[in-house]
């Protein structure tokens, strides 16, 4: 099973460690493209702070993020699983998994990134600011930039197994499983069900869907579940106490769609 995750805007910035070694990151087929984005991003942030803030879409209060980006090649690096913080990663709780669940996380989790393309949680990176929605002056829109290299790398990582796609729309734009691989891919949304005047009403959960996705992945890892297909994933999630509804692909070459229904959001 391969689980595709978005990164987080929040990143841990404390600590020390060896600097980034770009050629030591996993998914080496992305190395050349990572170098291109890294070089342009660091040069932009070193040369023109105001332009960099405009390109990155960050406000006056985040000037420190621009300065940090300018020194990414020299900055201390830590495992991506420690760098990414925020709602999904708090709920996933990588640091509190037992050894077996942690090993499964290292094998299954792929985190998408505007700067790095995609990473394993063991890849050592510095804290950075560069979302997939950024359009760099030279490289262009990162969602589009990453499509070709991802198509050459990700299908091999997925092999013949299940793909659980939990990315947000911006990160999903960087790679979409196609053909037979898409048919063993499941996307997931979180619905909040509540009863109003005796009638059940459902709405799509926005912010709190991240926590639900984090808990769901943690449950799968902790239980040692190894679903090989979307129907097996539905069964595994139901066995773990989740309310799940599924819709098979509407046509050939498209993914399954799963709805996880919750009655409380937190």
Backbone bond lengths (Angstrom), bond angles and torsions (degrees), N, CA, C in turn:
res aa  C-N    CA-C-N  psi(-1)  N-CA   C-N-CA  omega(-1)  CA-C   N-CA-C  phi
1 X - - - 1.461 - - 1.524 109.20 -
2 X 1.317 115.10 135.00 1.458 122.09 175.09 1.526 107.28 -115.53
3 X 1.339 117.12 128.80 1.458 122.30 -179.81 1.527 108.61 -113.25
4 X 1.321 116.31 120.20 1.465 121.76 -178.28 1.518 109.48 -97.08
5 X 1.330 116.74 122.36 1.457 122.52 -176.70 1.523 111.20 -118.41
6 X 1.330 117.09 152.16 1.471 119.79 167.34 1.520 107.94 -79.15
7 X 1.328 117.92 164.09 1.461 119.51 171.73 1.526 108.85 -81.25
8 X 1.295 117.43 -160.62 1.464 120.99 172.87 1.520 108.50 -130.83
9 X 1.327 115.97 148.69 1.458 119.28 174.53 1.517 109.81 -65.60
10 X 1.331 116.29 -39.81 1.455 120.47 177.77 1.513 110.98 -75.89
11 X 1.336 116.25 137.21 1.461 120.86 -179.84 1.519 109.68 -141.32
12 X 1.316 115.67 143.55 1.457 120.53 177.43 1.515 109.45 -70.79
13 X 1.315 117.46 130.23 1.462 120.98 -176.20 1.520 113.03 -117.92
14 X 1.343 117.49 -1.99 1.456 119.09 -178.67 1.530 109.98 -88.65
15 X 1.300 115.40 171.69 1.457 119.93 176.72 1.511 112.99 96.43
16 X 1.319 114.91 176.77 1.454 121.23 -179.88 1.511 108.95 -140.30
17 X 1.297 116.36 164.52 1.449 120.99 180.00 1.505 110.15 170.82
18 X 1.319 115.55 175.48 1.450 120.92 178.88 1.521 110.14 -63.14
19 X 1.301 116.39 153.79 1.465 121.49 -179.89 1.527 110.55 -72.08
20 X 1.309 114.78 164.93 1.459 123.29 179.24 1.526 111.42 -53.43
21 X 1.332 115.63 135.20 1.463 122.61 170.75 1.527 106.42 -119.87
22 X 1.304 115.31 94.51 1.459 120.62 -171.21 1.523 111.92 -58.39
23 X 1.312 117.11 -37.03 1.458 119.73 -176.91 1.521 113.51 -78.98
24 X 1.332 116.78 -0.11 1.467 120.56 176.75 1.520 112.55 -99.86
25 X 1.320 117.63 -3.76 1.460 120.31 178.84 1.525 109.81 -71.21
26 X 1.320 116.03 153.22 1.461 120.81 176.06 1.533 110.00 -69.57
27 X 1.307 116.12 175.82 1.470 121.90 -177.81 1.532 110.15 52.89
28 X 1.327 117.78 60.13 1.471 121.20 -173.35 1.522 113.96 -61.93
29 X 1.321 117.48 -17.22 1.459 119.47 175.93 1.521 113.28 -64.04
30 X 1.334 116.73 -11.55 1.465 121.32 179.12 1.533 112.60 -98.99
31 X 1.330 117.81 -3.68 1.465 121.06 -171.14 1.527 112.89 -57.87
32 X 1.306 117.33 -48.57 1.465 120.19 -177.94 1.515 111.42 -60.87
33 X 1.316 116.95 -41.63 1.463 120.81 -179.26 1.526 110.76 -70.65
34 X 1.326 117.24 -35.03 1.463 120.18 175.43 1.530 110.71 -61.54
35 X 1.311 115.66 -42.19 1.453 120.29 -178.48 1.529 111.36 -62.31
36 X 1.329 116.41 -39.49 1.469 120.68 179.15 1.524 110.41 -61.53
37 X 1.328 116.87 -49.17 1.467 120.38 -178.48 1.525 110.39 -66.33
38 X 1.316 116.47 -42.99 1.468 120.25 -179.30 1.522 111.17 -60.90
39 X 1.321 116.77 -44.91 1.467 119.79 -179.32 1.525 111.66 -63.23
40 X 1.337 116.99 -42.86 1.461 118.61 -179.01 1.524 111.13 -69.42
41 X 1.319 116.58 -40.84 1.460 119.95 -178.52 1.522 111.42 -64.26
42 X 1.332 117.48 -46.94 1.465 119.74 -178.92 1.530 111.30 -65.72
43 X 1.330 116.52 -39.46 1.468 119.52 179.19 1.521 111.02 -64.98
44 X 1.319 117.45 -43.47 1.461 121.78 178.92 1.520 111.00 -60.22
45 X 1.330 116.64 -46.21 1.461 120.48 -176.00 1.526 112.13 -71.66
46 X 1.324 117.13 -27.58 1.470 120.35 177.42 1.516 111.84 -77.72
47 X 1.342 117.17 -28.94 1.467 120.50 -171.69 1.520 114.51 -91.22
48 X 1.330 117.65 -36.27 1.467 119.20 -171.02 1.527 108.75 -151.26
49 X 1.314 115.72 97.26 1.464 120.76 -175.22 1.525 112.06 -62.43
50 X 1.327 117.69 -44.41 1.454 120.36 -177.80 1.531 111.44 -65.08
51 X 1.325 116.56 -43.53 1.458 119.76 178.08 1.524 109.89 -64.20
52 X 1.320 116.87 -40.47 1.468 120.55 179.53 1.524 110.66 -61.70
53 X 1.332 117.09 -42.64 1.464 119.46 179.12 1.521 110.51 -63.28
54 X 1.314 117.66 -38.92 1.461 120.93 178.61 1.528 111.04 -65.23
55 X 1.313 116.34 -44.30 1.468 120.44 179.70 1.523 111.24 -64.34
56 X 1.320 116.49 -41.88 1.462 121.33 -177.55 1.523 112.88 -80.49
57 X 1.329 116.76 -13.17 1.457 120.58 179.22 1.511 113.59 70.26
58 X 1.329 116.89 39.31 1.462 120.41 -179.69 1.524 109.95 -119.23
59 X 1.312 115.70 152.80 1.456 121.39 -173.92 1.520 113.82 -87.09
60 X 1.326 113.71 -179.93 1.455 122.66 -177.89 1.524 111.85 -56.78
61 X 1.323 115.34 -36.96 1.459 119.25 -176.72 1.515 114.74 -71.32
62 X 1.323 117.35 -7.05 1.459 120.62 -177.89 1.531 111.91 -112.32
63 X 1.334 116.38 27.89 1.464 119.28 178.07 1.523 111.79 -56.85
64 X 1.326 116.62 -32.20 1.454 120.01 179.88 1.519 113.12 -60.29
65 X 1.338 116.68 -27.95 1.464 120.80 178.32 1.529 110.37 -66.05
66 X 1.333 116.47 -36.22 1.465 120.19 178.79 1.526 109.62 -66.40
67 X 1.311 116.96 -45.55 1.465 120.52 179.01 1.522 110.86 -61.37
68 X 1.319 116.74 -38.54 1.467 120.16 178.76 1.530 110.60 -65.30
69 X 1.320 116.49 -42.16 1.465 119.80 178.84 1.526 112.34 -60.50
70 X 1.312 116.63 -33.41 1.465 120.30 -176.32 1.521 112.41 -65.89
71 X 1.336 117.50 -20.24 1.469 120.94 -175.84 1.526 112.42 -117.97
72 X 1.327 117.40 27.77 1.465 120.36 -174.18 1.522 113.37 -61.12
73 X 1.312 117.98 -33.99 1.470 119.05 -177.92 1.534 112.28 -70.10
74 X 1.327 117.32 -22.44 1.465 121.02 -179.14 1.530 112.45 -104.58
75 X 1.309 118.39 -11.59 1.471 122.01 -173.23 1.527 111.48 -71.46
76 X 1.337 117.25 152.59 1.471 120.69 177.26 1.532 111.00 -60.84
77 X 1.319 115.69 138.47 1.469 120.97 -179.97 1.525 110.13 -110.91
78 X 1.332 114.61 145.65 1.466 121.82 177.64 1.515 108.23 -136.22
79 X 1.332 118.76 162.09 1.464 119.66 177.33 1.531 111.13 -56.38
80 X 1.309 116.01 139.35 1.470 120.65 -178.31 1.522 111.35 -55.23
81 X 1.328 117.12 -33.74 1.457 120.25 178.92 1.512 113.29 -63.64
82 X 1.346 117.60 -20.06 1.462 121.95 175.56 1.522 111.00 -95.87
83 X 1.315 117.47 -28.07 1.462 121.23 -178.66 1.525 111.51 -69.85
84 X 1.327 116.83 -45.34 1.465 119.84 -175.50 1.524 110.21 -77.53
85 X 1.334 115.01 127.93 1.460 122.16 177.14 1.521 107.30 -123.46
86 X 1.308 117.88 -171.36 1.457 119.82 178.89 1.512 111.29 109.62
87 X 1.318 115.70 -178.59 1.462 122.74 -169.20 1.520 112.52 -60.07
88 X 1.322 117.38 -51.32 1.472 120.07 -177.30 1.526 110.84 -62.13
89 X 1.328 116.19 -45.59 1.461 119.57 -175.81 1.526 112.13 -73.36
90 X 1.319 117.03 -30.63 1.467 119.42 173.32 1.523 110.31 -63.48
91 X 1.333 116.65 -43.34 1.465 120.48 -179.71 1.521 111.37 -69.73
92 X 1.320 117.01 -34.69 1.462 121.29 178.15 1.527 111.23 -67.87
93 X 1.305 117.66 -37.94 1.467 121.91 173.43 1.520 114.13 57.42
94 X 1.308 116.19 54.90 1.470 119.71 -177.40 1.524 112.50 -57.16
95 X 1.337 116.53 -37.36 1.460 119.52 -174.86 1.521 113.51 -70.41
96 X 1.337 117.66 -13.21 1.464 119.86 -179.25 1.528 113.33 -109.48
97 X 1.332 117.18 7.29 1.461 120.10 175.90 1.529 110.05 -71.88
98 X 1.333 117.07 146.92 1.455 118.39 173.86 1.524 109.31 -73.82
99 X 1.323 116.86 173.55 1.466 121.33 -172.12 1.517 112.73 -59.32
100 X 1.327 117.34 -40.41 1.466 120.35 -178.03 1.521 110.79 -68.57
101 X 1.331 116.40 -45.03 1.465 120.09 179.63 1.526 110.42 -66.18
102 X 1.318 116.60 -36.87 1.463 120.16 178.35 1.530 110.60 -63.78
103 X 1.315 117.12 -41.35 1.468 120.17 178.11 1.520 110.54 -62.76
104 X 1.330 116.52 -39.29 1.470 119.53 178.08 1.531 110.27 -66.07
105 X 1.342 116.84 -37.93 1.469 120.09 178.20 1.526 110.77 -63.29
106 X 1.305 117.10 -42.50 1.463 120.56 -179.22 1.522 111.88 -64.60
107 X 1.326 116.27 -30.52 1.464 119.96 179.55 1.522 112.64 -83.26
108 X 1.339 117.22 -30.06 1.467 120.13 -168.86 1.524 114.25 -100.13
109 X 1.328 118.76 -31.53 1.464 120.56 -168.58 1.527 112.38 -86.55
110 X 1.318 115.38 130.97 1.455 123.46 173.49 1.527 107.31 -124.27
111 X 1.335 116.59 122.37 1.465 121.47 -179.77 1.529 108.67 -103.89
112 X 1.331 116.36 124.90 1.462 120.97 179.10 1.531 109.48 -84.40
113 X 1.331 115.74 151.68 1.465 120.71 -174.37 1.516 110.16 -153.91
114 X 1.337 116.41 139.25 1.446 120.05 175.89 1.520 112.54 -63.76
115 X 1.326 117.42 -33.29 1.460 121.99 -178.71 1.518 112.78 -85.61
116 X 1.319 117.44 -46.28 1.467 121.20 -171.98 1.518 113.51 -97.90
117 X 1.307 117.63 -8.99 1.464 121.06 -175.90 1.508 110.65 84.15
118 X 1.333 116.65 -75.93 1.460 122.10 176.08 1.521 107.82 -154.85
119 X 1.327 115.95 150.16 1.461 122.09 -174.27 1.519 111.08 -140.47
120 X 1.320 115.99 155.63 1.456 122.47 162.51 1.531 107.46 -87.00
121 X 1.327 117.34 158.37 1.463 119.66 -178.08 1.520 112.19 -70.77
122 X 1.329 117.82 -13.29 1.460 121.46 177.91 1.524 112.64 -87.99
123 X 1.323 118.10 -11.01 1.466 121.00 -179.09 1.520 110.25 -65.93
124 X 1.322 116.50 131.90 1.466 121.61 -177.81 1.524 109.53 -89.30
125 X 1.330 115.80 118.10 1.467 122.32 -178.16 1.523 109.16 -135.62
126 X 1.339 117.91 157.39 1.465 120.48 171.62 1.529 110.32 -85.45
127 X 1.316 116.52 161.54 1.466 120.41 172.22 1.523 108.45 -64.58
128 X 1.330 116.75 141.50 1.461 120.98 -174.74 1.515 109.56 -150.48
129 X 1.326 115.72 171.80 1.470 120.81 175.30 1.525 108.00 -134.37
130 X 1.325 116.89 108.61 1.466 120.83 178.22 1.521 108.08 -173.10
131 X 1.318 116.95 97.49 1.459 120.69 -177.09 1.527 110.37 -82.23
132 X 1.318 116.23 165.87 1.461 121.15 179.58 1.526 111.50 -68.14
133 X 1.321 118.12 -18.11 1.459 121.26 179.04 1.513 113.99 -81.81
134 X 1.331 118.01 -2.85 1.469 122.08 -178.36 1.528 110.35 -71.75
135 X 1.327 115.10 144.27 1.467 122.05 173.11 1.521 107.48 -118.72
136 X 1.330 116.65 103.31 1.459 120.84 -179.84 1.529 110.21 -75.97
137 X 1.328 118.10 146.73 1.465 120.39 -176.10 1.522 113.74 -56.16
138 X 1.325 117.83 -38.02 1.462 120.34 -178.63 1.512 113.43 -94.75
139 X 1.313 116.32 -50.98 1.463 122.23 -175.60 1.527 111.93 -71.32
140 X 1.317 116.50 -32.76 1.460 120.80 -178.90 1.510 112.23 92.11
141 X 1.329 116.30 -160.49 1.462 122.45 -177.29 1.523 109.66 -66.72
142 X 1.328 117.48 123.08 1.459 120.56 -173.70 1.523 112.79 -68.56
143 X 1.328 117.61 -33.12 1.460 119.33 177.22 1.518 111.80 -58.27
144 X 1.313 115.85 -39.18 1.465 120.52 177.90 1.528 111.56 -77.29
145 X 1.328 116.24 -38.81 1.464 121.35 -177.61 1.530 112.11 -58.01
146 X 1.337 116.32 -38.46 1.466 119.57 -174.07 1.523 114.07 -82.07
147 X 1.315 119.08 -10.03 1.469 119.36 -173.12 1.509 113.70 -60.72
148 X 1.327 117.46 -48.46 1.472 119.81 -176.84 1.523 112.24 -64.02
149 X 1.343 119.76 -52.31 1.469 117.94 179.05 1.522 113.76 -62.38
150 X 1.328 117.63 -35.26 1.466 119.95 178.24 1.525 111.22 -63.66
151 X 1.318 116.50 -39.28 1.460 120.58 -179.73 1.522 110.89 -62.62
152 X 1.331 116.59 -27.87 1.445 120.24 178.19 1.514 114.57 -83.77
153 X 1.342 117.61 -13.68 1.464 121.39 -172.82 1.527 113.49 -114.80
154 X 1.328 117.44 -47.30 1.466 120.74 -170.23 1.528 114.89 -66.74
155 X 1.338 120.14 -39.97 1.467 117.91 178.95 1.524 112.95 -57.31
156 X 1.330 117.03 -36.00 1.462 119.90 177.99 1.521 110.83 -66.31
157 X 1.333 117.37 -37.89 1.461 120.98 178.38 1.528 110.74 -65.82
158 X 1.328 116.24 -38.35 1.465 120.59 -179.62 1.516 111.27 -70.34
159 X 1.331 116.53 -30.45 1.461 122.35 -179.23 1.529 108.86 53.97
160 X 1.322 117.17 -127.54 1.470 119.74 -177.59 1.520 112.12 -108.25
161 X 1.328 116.72 14.85 1.455 120.01 -174.15 1.514 114.62 -96.22
162 X 1.317 114.26 -176.44 1.455 123.58 178.04 1.523 110.77 -73.44
163 X 1.332 116.80 143.80 1.458 122.25 171.59 1.530 108.11 -118.49
164 X 1.320 116.28 122.36 1.459 122.12 175.38 1.517 107.36 -105.14
165 X 1.310 116.58 111.64 1.461 122.44 -172.59 1.525 110.23 -101.40
166 X 1.335 116.01 107.44 1.464 121.91 -178.48 1.522 112.44 -111.12
167 X 1.331 116.67 18.04 1.466 120.85 -177.22 1.525 111.96 -75.24
168 X 1.310 115.26 153.07 1.462 121.26 170.64 1.522 108.41 -76.51
169 X 1.334 116.75 168.53 1.462 121.37 -173.22 1.526 112.61 -58.71
170 X 1.329 118.07 -40.94 1.464 120.39 -177.64 1.518 111.45 -61.29
171 X 1.329 116.90 -38.67 1.460 120.46 -177.85 1.526 111.53 -83.32
172 X 1.314 117.05 -28.49 1.462 120.03 175.13 1.524 111.29 -65.16
173 X 1.343 117.06 -24.94 1.464 120.94 -179.96 1.524 112.18 -65.61
174 X 1.343 117.56 -21.22 1.455 120.94 -176.49 1.523 113.02 -77.32
175 X 1.312 117.45 -21.20 1.473 120.72 177.61 1.523 109.67 -164.57
176 X 1.301 116.23 128.39 1.455 121.43 176.79 1.528 108.18 -121.97
177 X 1.324 117.88 120.10 1.461 119.64 175.93 1.528 110.56 -55.74
178 X 1.309 115.94 142.04 1.465 120.21 -176.13 1.529 110.23 -127.03
179 X 1.320 114.33 162.03 1.454 121.20 174.11 1.514 113.36 59.31
180 X 1.322 116.13 -136.98 1.459 121.50 -176.86 1.524 111.38 -62.87
181 X 1.331 117.39 -33.64 1.458 120.81 178.03 1.525 111.29 -62.56
182 X 1.319 117.18 -39.66 1.458 120.49 178.06 1.519 111.41 -61.26
183 X 1.331 117.10 -33.65 1.459 121.36 -177.01 1.528 112.63 -73.49
184 X 1.330 117.01 -14.06 1.472 119.92 172.38 1.524 110.64 -112.94
185 X 1.324 114.73 26.40 1.458 122.56 173.96 1.522 108.87 -109.20
186 X 1.319 116.40 139.14 1.466 121.59 176.29 1.521 109.25 -120.83
187 X 1.320 117.06 126.04 1.457 121.77 170.04 1.523 107.87 -96.91
188 X 1.305 116.50 161.65 1.467 118.60 -171.88 1.521 110.60 -143.90
189 X 1.323 115.58 137.36 1.458 120.47 170.64 1.519 108.05 -127.85
190 X 1.319 115.43 159.27 1.462 122.14 -178.53 1.517 108.51 -110.81
191 X 1.327 116.18 126.70 1.460 122.21 179.17 1.523 110.00 -113.50
192 X 1.325 115.77 135.77 1.464 121.26 176.08 1.526 108.34 -96.65
193 X 1.328 116.13 118.88 1.464 121.30 179.01 1.526 109.64 -102.73
194 X 1.327 115.35 130.46 1.458 119.71 176.60 1.519 108.25 -144.40
195 X 1.317 115.61 154.15 1.458 120.80 -178.09 1.518 110.00 -101.26
196 X 1.323 116.33 124.37 1.460 123.09 179.49 1.520 108.31 -123.02
197 X 1.331 116.29 116.46 1.465 121.53 -178.90 1.529 111.09 53.18
198 X 1.325 114.93 41.85 1.456 119.81 175.74 1.518 114.70 80.53
199 X 1.326 117.42 2.03 1.466 120.80 -178.60 1.529 109.42 -117.36
200 X 1.335 116.70 130.50 1.461 119.69 178.35 1.523 110.36 -73.88
201 X 1.296 115.49 129.97 1.463 121.30 175.85 1.524 108.42 -122.07
202 X 1.320 116.08 142.84 1.456 120.89 -179.14 1.520 110.40 -124.32
203 X 1.319 114.66 144.68 1.460 119.95 176.56 1.515 108.69 -140.30
204 X 1.322 115.49 151.23 1.458 120.23 178.95 1.524 108.79 -73.90
205 X 1.325 116.28 130.51 1.457 121.81 178.37 1.520 108.35 -83.34
206 X 1.323 117.46 133.80 1.466 120.52 -179.27 1.525 110.14 -98.88
207 X 1.326 117.12 -87.50 1.462 120.43 -174.50 1.527 111.93 -58.38
208 X 1.325 117.92 -45.97 1.450 120.28 -172.49 1.525 113.30 -77.47
209 X 1.343 117.66 -5.09 1.458 118.29 176.49 1.528 109.97 -65.84
210 X 1.334 117.21 -25.66 1.464 120.07 -179.68 1.523 110.86 -64.43
211 X 1.323 116.53 -42.31 1.461 119.83 179.51 1.524 110.79 -64.88
212 X 1.326 116.75 -41.59 1.463 119.96 179.23 1.527 110.22 -62.39
213 X 1.325 117.33 -43.22 1.469 120.44 179.10 1.523 111.02 -63.77
214 X 1.328 116.72 -40.07 1.460 119.37 178.12 1.516 111.94 -62.88
215 X 1.329 117.08 -43.94 1.467 120.67 179.54 1.525 110.85 -66.52
216 X 1.311 116.64 -38.43 1.462 121.49 -179.80 1.534 110.38 -62.36
217 X 1.333 117.02 -46.44 1.469 120.16 179.11 1.522 109.96 -64.66
218 X 1.313 116.67 -41.87 1.473 119.83 178.68 1.525 110.29 -59.19
219 X 1.329 117.15 -43.81 1.466 120.72 179.77 1.528 111.19 -59.48
220 X 1.328 116.55 -43.99 1.462 120.44 179.65 1.527 110.93 -62.73
221 X 1.327 116.51 -44.72 1.457 120.70 -178.63 1.524 111.46 -66.19
222 X 1.327 116.47 -43.47 1.461 121.00 -177.75 1.522 111.55 -66.52
223 X 1.331 116.21 -37.43 1.468 120.68 -178.89 1.522 112.44 -77.77
224 X 1.328 116.96 -13.27 1.459 119.18 -176.62 1.514 112.48 71.61
225 X 1.327 116.49 24.89 1.468 120.27 -179.41 1.522 109.99 -66.45
226 X 1.317 116.66 139.03 1.456 122.00 -179.22 1.527 110.90 -132.00
227 X 1.327 117.53 59.52 1.467 119.37 178.96 1.523 110.45 -64.59
228 X 1.316 115.51 138.87 1.467 120.51 -177.69 1.518 112.88 -104.35
229 X 1.328 116.70 -3.44 1.463 120.82 -177.62 1.514 108.59 -153.88
230 X 1.333 118.26 162.41 1.471 119.61 177.41 1.532 113.77 -56.40
231 X 1.339 120.33 -43.61 1.470 117.96 177.26 1.531 112.72 -60.29
232 X 1.336 117.52 -37.67 1.463 119.96 177.54 1.528 110.84 -67.83
233 X 1.328 116.69 -33.79 1.466 120.40 176.30 1.521 110.53 -63.81
234 X 1.313 117.36 -43.72 1.467 121.28 178.20 1.525 109.65 -57.98
235 X 1.324 116.72 -45.98 1.467 120.91 179.75 1.525 110.75 -61.86
236 X 1.345 116.72 -44.32 1.463 120.40 -179.12 1.522 111.15 -62.07
237 X 1.326 117.23 -43.25 1.463 120.43 -179.26 1.523 111.30 -66.43
238 X 1.310 116.79 -39.96 1.467 119.74 177.49 1.523 110.59 -64.30
239 X 1.335 116.48 -40.23 1.467 120.24 177.85 1.529 111.15 -62.24
240 X 1.323 116.93 -27.62 1.464 121.96 179.55 1.524 112.56 -87.99
241 X 1.330 116.89 4.31 1.455 121.20 174.21 1.508 116.02 96.76
242 X 1.326 118.08 6.96 1.461 121.20 179.08 1.530 110.32 -89.16
243 X 1.311 115.76 143.70 1.468 121.02 174.45 1.520 107.83 -90.61
244 X 1.313 116.12 113.32 1.457 121.46 -173.08 1.521 110.53 -128.33
245 X 1.316 115.70 134.45 1.457 122.45 172.48 1.523 107.52 -119.53
246 X 1.327 116.87 141.66 1.463 119.56 -175.28 1.515 111.51 -126.34
247 X 1.337 113.90 151.55 1.456 121.38 175.20 1.519 108.18 -130.52
248 X 1.326 118.03 116.55 1.465 120.64 178.89 1.519 110.52 -61.92
249 X 1.331 117.02 165.02 1.471 119.92 179.57 1.522 112.11 -54.11
250 X 1.319 115.48 135.05 1.463 120.16 179.76 1.519 111.15 -70.13
251 X 1.337 115.40 -26.64 1.466 120.77 177.73 1.514 108.35 -153.38
252 X 1.307 116.43 165.67 1.460 121.34 -178.51 1.528 110.34 -59.13
253 X 1.344 115.43 142.18 1.449 119.98 176.85 1.508 115.13 79.63
254 X 1.327 117.75 18.87 1.468 121.78 177.08 1.528 109.07 -126.95
255 X 1.343 117.48 156.35 1.477 120.46 -174.80 1.516 113.59 -80.78
256 X 1.328 113.74 163.75 1.460 121.22 168.45 1.527 108.36 -71.79
257 X 1.326 116.09 152.40 1.456 121.43 175.86 1.529 108.86 -120.18
258 X 1.313 116.13 124.45 1.458 121.70 179.80 1.520 109.82 -113.40
259 X 1.317 116.02 139.72 1.460 122.60 172.59 1.525 108.22 -113.52
260 X 1.312 116.34 123.45 1.468 121.37 171.26 1.520 106.85 -99.00
261 X 1.318 115.67 120.24 1.470 121.34 -174.15 1.520 109.14 -101.37
262 X 1.328 116.37 125.35 1.456 121.45 179.62 1.525 108.95 -121.61
263 X 1.322 116.07 151.25 1.466 120.75 177.15 1.520 111.47 -103.22
264 X 1.333 116.86 -13.59 1.448 122.05 176.14 1.528 108.37 -130.47
265 X 1.312 116.85 143.33 1.461 120.28 176.72 1.525 109.03 -117.75
266 X 1.326 114.86 126.09 1.463 120.33 -178.72 1.522 108.67 -161.86
